[in-house]
Amino acid sequence: MGSKIGRNAPCPCGSGKKHKHCCMVTISSKKLAIVNEMAKHQEGLIKFVFDNHQVEMAKRIANHLAKHPVEKSKSQAFANVAVCWEIFCSPIKEGKTPIEWYIESVKENVSEEIWQMLCSWQYREPSVYSIESQINKNTFKLRDVYGHDEFEVIMNENHLPQSNSLLLGTLIFNGNHHEFYISFIEISESRKSRFLEEINNLAEGSSLKDHFPAILQLALSEHPRNNHSEAENIDDSVLALLKKEAGEEVAAKAEILWNSYYQNRKPVIRKAEIFASALHYLVAKDILGEKPTQVSIAKRYHTTASSLSSRYRELKEFLPAK
């Protein structure tokens, strides 16, 4: 670990450039040793997770994909970024997240400095980042769209983002810079405004981590609201009815959930009033925290409380966990 890196050797930061053209000037040998050790912990963390929780992790990712389906060609990208969210944000045993268990497992074998850096990882959450500037070929200054903090982020030069895109993922500190853990999703400039609008409708008043699988689905869908022409027509009829009876706010909060439900279940819609009433009840009760009755809402849509109740139970499965 302490051996000297040659000027013309590949830079150990992973940029692909020669050491003399990359980190040689800006990073000391001590700092380089820390970066190398933190890189080993990145690999150690994912190995620890799959050695100890592989079955549970696979089940969780499969469930997320079932509720928030994407094109088959994008399922691996979904899984890569969803695993990061699970590692840093989702309790897996005795109320602790995988990162908390990993840090506890290595505590006795690392220096205080490394320990403090690893502890910072347990507070990382996924977010959306805009590109503020490009510092060099593979280092960018990114800004958290929601937290507004700025980070110097080192990127793999084989996967560099476009200058005006957004990046979705989880940043961790590697001892010298930040980097995305495992992977990230790039949202092109043409889709930025629509994507942020969709997120705001979905996660208004709550953290992105509480809705992350649904947000991943949005990020990996070219046209989130219009994946199927048949779905588009049905969405219009159900959501138009909901907007008429319940108003813009309720309809906006119901839209992403409805699309997710339809893409997954492909229901036959014979009476839009039943689905609209169930969506209205779900949003009012489970998202807005109101205390509506099924009878009163069913009456507004000229349907029955039993019909509403049946669809409500189906739709509630697609409500993001809090």
GIURHU-V308276 format. One record per residue. N is the residue number from 0. RES is the residue in one small letter. SS is DSSP state (hx for helix, st for strand, lp for the rest). PSI is psi as a letter, one per 20 degrees, with the letter a starting at -180 (none if undefined). Layout:
n->[N,N]
res->[RES,RES]
ss->[SS,SS]
psi->[PSI,PSI]
This chain:
n->[0,1,2,3,4,5,6,7,8,9,10,11,12,13,14,15,16,17,18,19,20,21,22,23,24,25,26,27,28,29,30,31,32,33,34,35,36,37,38,39,40,41,42,43,44,45,46,47,48,49,50,51,52,53,54,55,56,57,58,59,60,61,62,63,64,65,66,67,68,69,70,71,72,73,74,75,76,77,78,79,80,81,82,83,84,85,86,87,88,89,90,91,92,93,94,95,96,97,98,99,100,101,102,103,104,105,106,107,108,109,110,111,112,113,114,115,116,117,118,119,120,121,122,123,124,125,126,127,128,129,130,131,132,133,134,135,136,137,138,139,140,141,142,143,144,145,146,147,148,149,150,151,152,153,154,155,156,157,158,159,160,161,162,163,164,165,166,167,168,169,170,171,172,173,174,175,176,177,178,179,180,181,182,183,184,185,186,187,188,189,190,191,192,193,194,195,196,197,198,199,200,201,202,203,204,205,206,207,208,209,210,211,212,213,214,215,216,217,218,219,220,221,222,223,224,225,226,227,228,229,230,231,232,233,234,235,236,237,238,239,240,241,242,243,244,245,246,247,248,249,250,251,252,253,254,255,256,257,258,259,260,261,262,263,264,265,266,267,268,269,270,271,272,273,274,275,276,277,278,279,280,281,282,283,284,285,286,287,288,289,290,291,292,293,294,295,296,297,298,299,300,301,302,303,304,305,306,307,308,309,310,311,312,313,314,315,316,317,318,319,320,321]
res->[m,g,s,k,i,g,r,n,a,p,c,p,c,g,s,g,k,k,h,k,h,c,c,m,v,t,i,s,s,k,k,l,a,i,v,n,e,m,a,k,h,q,e,g,l,i,k,f,v,f,d,n,h,q,v,e,m,a,k,r,i,a,n,h,l,a,k,h,p,v,e,k,s,k,s,q,a,f,a,n,v,a,v,c,w,e,i,f,c,s,p,i,k,e,g,k,t,p,i,e,w,y,i,e,s,v,k,e,n,v,s,e,e,i,w,q,m,l,c,s,w,q,y,r,e,p,s,v,y,s,i,e,s,q,i,n,k,n,t,f,k,l,r,d,v,y,g,h,d,e,f,e,v,i,m,n,e,n,h,l,p,q,s,n,s,l,l,l,g,t,l,i,f,n,g,n,h,h,e,f,y,i,s,f,i,e,i,s,e,s,r,k,s,r,f,l,e,e,i,n,n,l,a,e,g,s,s,l,k,d,h,f,p,a,i,l,q,l,a,l,s,e,h,p,r,n,n,h,s,e,a,e,n,i,d,d,s,v,l,a,l,l,k,k,e,a,g,e,e,v,a,a,k,a,e,i,l,w,n,s,y,y,q,n,r,k,p,v,i,r,k,a,e,i,f,a,s,a,l,h,y,l,v,a,k,d,i,l,g,e,k,p,t,q,v,s,i,a,k,r,y,h,t,t,a,s,s,l,s,s,r,y,r,e,l,k,e,f,l,p,a,k]
ss->[lp,lp,lp,lp,lp,lp,lp,lp,lp,st,lp,lp,lp,lp,lp,lp,lp,st,hx,hx,hx,lp,lp,lp,lp,lp,lp,lp,hx,hx,hx,hx,hx,hx,hx,hx,hx,hx,hx,hx,hx,hx,hx,hx,hx,hx,hx,hx,hx,hx,hx,hx,hx,hx,hx,hx,hx,hx,hx,hx,hx,hx,hx,hx,hx,hx,hx,lp,lp,lp,lp,hx,hx,hx,hx,hx,hx,hx,hx,hx,hx,hx,hx,hx,hx,hx,hx,hx,hx,lp,st,st,st,lp,lp,st,st,hx,hx,hx,hx,hx,hx,hx,hx,hx,hx,hx,hx,lp,lp,hx,hx,hx,hx,hx,hx,hx,hx,hx,hx,lp,lp,lp,lp,lp,st,st,st,st,st,st,st,st,st,st,lp,lp,st,st,st,st,st,st,lp,lp,lp,lp,lp,st,st,st,st,st,lp,lp,lp,lp,lp,lp,lp,lp,lp,lp,lp,st,st,st,st,st,st,st,st,lp,lp,lp,lp,st,st,st,st,st,st,st,st,st,st,lp,hx,hx,hx,hx,hx,hx,hx,hx,hx,hx,hx,hx,hx,hx,hx,lp,lp,lp,lp,hx,hx,hx,hx,hx,hx,hx,hx,hx,hx,hx,hx,lp,lp,lp,lp,lp,lp,lp,lp,lp,hx,hx,hx,hx,hx,hx,hx,hx,hx,hx,hx,hx,hx,hx,hx,hx,hx,hx,lp,hx,hx,hx,hx,hx,hx,hx,hx,hx,hx,hx,hx,hx,hx,hx,hx,hx,hx,lp,lp,lp,lp,lp,lp,hx,hx,hx,hx,hx,hx,hx,hx,hx,hx,hx,hx,hx,hx,hx,hx,lp,lp,lp,lp,lp,lp,hx,hx,hx,hx,hx,hx,hx,lp,lp,lp,lp,hx,hx,hx,hx,hx,hx,hx,hx,hx,hx,hx,hx,lp,lp,lp,lp,lp,lp]
psi->[h,j,q,p,p,q,h,j,q,p,p,i,i,j,h,i,r,q,h,h,j,e,i,g,h,i,p,r,h,g,h,h,h,g,g,g,h,h,h,h,h,g,h,h,g,h,g,g,g,h,h,h,k,g,g,g,g,h,g,g,g,g,g,g,h,h,h,m,q,r,q,h,i,j,h,h,g,g,g,g,h,h,g,g,g,g,g,i,i,o,p,i,p,k,j,q,r,h,h,g,h,g,g,h,h,j,g,i,j,q,r,h,g,g,g,h,g,h,h,h,h,i,j,p,q,q,a,p,p,q,o,h,r,o,g,a,h,j,p,q,o,q,p,o,h,g,i,j,q,q,q,o,p,p,q,p,i,i,l,p,r,q,h,j,r,q,p,p,a,o,p,q,p,j,h,g,a,q,q,p,p,f,r,r,p,p,o,r,h,h,i,g,g,g,g,h,g,g,g,h,h,g,k,p,j,r,q,h,h,i,k,g,h,h,h,g,g,g,h,j,p,h,n,h,i,l,h,p,h,g,h,g,g,g,g,g,g,g,h,g,g,g,h,g,h,i,r,g,g,g,g,g,h,h,g,g,g,g,g,g,g,g,h,g,h,l,q,o,o,h,o,h,h,g,h,g,h,g,g,g,g,g,g,g,g,i,g,i,k,r,m,r,q,h,g,g,g,h,h,h,j,l,a,q,h,h,g,g,g,g,h,g,h,g,h,h,h,j,p,p,q,none]
